[in-house]
Amino acid sequence: MPDKLALLVYESWKSLDDSLKGLTPEEATSRHFGGSSIAWTVGHVSTMVDSWINVNFQNLPPHPFMSQFLPGSRGKCEDWEGVLGAASEVRSRASSFLDTNPSIDQVIPYGGSIVFLRETGLRLSYALLRIAYHHLIHVGEILTIRSRLGHNVDKLQDAEWGRPLV
């Protein structure tokens, strides 16, 4: 069984998926209220999973679709099906690693934008917490957008908010 922190990441993925249910491609790919599109947000959080888990911890090549969501990109993604497919592929590659129950105390060298991690290295436990937190922040953003668009976010079909996966 995967570590509890990996399960937390899986729950954050489910929360993200639940927040997307019933969106039209137009709603997902349009920018709303001056922010990024929901499609871009899905790519954005998936890029972190790809970079930290797949590239850094597994030494896999980055997913080619995810390069459009790097810092400084424009906040728009017009390929809703493409981003959903790429996010699924990224998660699958990450799950293959996390399901092996790697040591959450594992530390790898880090050369990214978070300065203090360059000195300490990236610990898997920290990566998993940040990934889950990052997803859940953006779930709140997506639900806010949906609410402002007139969706009833309190009654999303099949959503099981807060219910553990195991």
N, C-alpha and C positions, 0 to 999 in steps of 0.2 A: 504494500500500500504506500502511495506517495506520502511524503512529509506533510504535516498540517499546513505549512506555508505554501506548498504547491497546491494543496486543496483550496486554500484561500484564493490563489490566482485563478484556479478553475472556476470558483464561484464568481469571481469578478468578471470572467468571460461570459458566464451565463447571465449575469446581470446586464452586461452590455448587450448580449443577444436579445434579452427580453425587452430592453429599451428600444430596440430597432423594429420590433414586430409591428406590422401593419403600415409601415412607412411606404409611401410611393417612391419610385426612383426620383421623381422630380423633387419631392420633399427632402430626400437624402442628399441629392447633389447640389441643391441650391444653397446659397449663403443666406442666412437669416439674421436679421437684427444686427448687422455689422460684424458678425463672427464668421468662423470657418464653417464649411458645410459639414453635415453629419458624416458624409462619406469620407471627407478628409480626416475627420476626427477618428474614425475607425482605423484608417491607415496610420495615423499618427501614433495611436497607442500600440498598434501592432508592430510598428517600426521599433519601438522600445523592446518588445519581446524578441524580435528578430535580432536586434543588435546585441542586447545583453545576454540572452540565453543561447540563441543559435550561433551567432558569430563569435562572441567572446568565450562562452563556456564550452561550446562544442566545436569551435573552429570550423564551422560551416561557412560557405560563401553567403553573403547577404542575398535575401530574396530580391530579384531584379525589380519587381513592381514597387517595392517599398522606397526606392530612392527618391520618389517624388514627394515624400513626406518628411524629408530631413529638415532641420532647422533652417529658417529663412524661406521656406516654400510659400506658395501663395494662398493656402487655406481653401483650395477648391479641388475637387476631384469629380469628374463627370462620368466615371466608369463605376457605377454602383455594383454591378455584378463582379467586375474585376477586383474591386477592393474587398468584397466579401470572400471571393475565392482565394485571394492572396492572404487575407487574414486567417482563413481556415488552414491554408498550407503552413503558415508560420506557426500557428498553434499546434498543428500536428507534429511538426519537427521539434518544437519545444516540449510537448507532452512525451515524445519518445525518450527524451533525456530525463525529464522530471519523474516519469514513471519508474525509472531504474533506481529511484531513491538515492540520489547522490548526496554526499555530505553537505548539509547546509552551511557548514563552517568552512567550506572550500573557498579560498581566496585566489583571485587571478589578477594579473596586472591590468591596470586601467589607464587608458589614454584619452578619455573623453572630456566633456566640457565641465564636469563636476570636479572642481579643483581639489578638494580634500581627498577624493577617491584616487587621485593620481599618486598620492603619498601612501595611502593605506591599502590600496587595491580594492577590488570589488568582491565582496563576500556574497555568496549565493543567497544567504538569508536576507541580506539587505536588498539585493536585486529583486527577490520575490515580493518583499513588502512594498517596495517602490512601484513595481509593476501593478500589483493589486490596487494600491492607493491611486495610482495614475488612472487606471481604468475606471474606478468608482467615482473619481472626480468628474470624469467626462460623461459617465452615466447620468450624473446629476445635471450636467450641462444639456445633454440630449433630452432628458425629460422636461427640462425647463423650456427648451425650444418647442418640443411637442405640445406642451401645455399652451404656449403662446400661439401656436398654430391651430388651437381648438381641439386637440386630441384630449380625451379623458384618460389621463395617465394613472388615475386611481384604479381603473378597471381594465388594464391591459389583459387581454385574453391569454390564459395559460401561464401568466407570470407567477412566479412563486417567490416573491421578494423575501429575502432573509432566511429562506429555508435551506438548510445544509444539503449539499449534494450527496452526502453519505450518511 
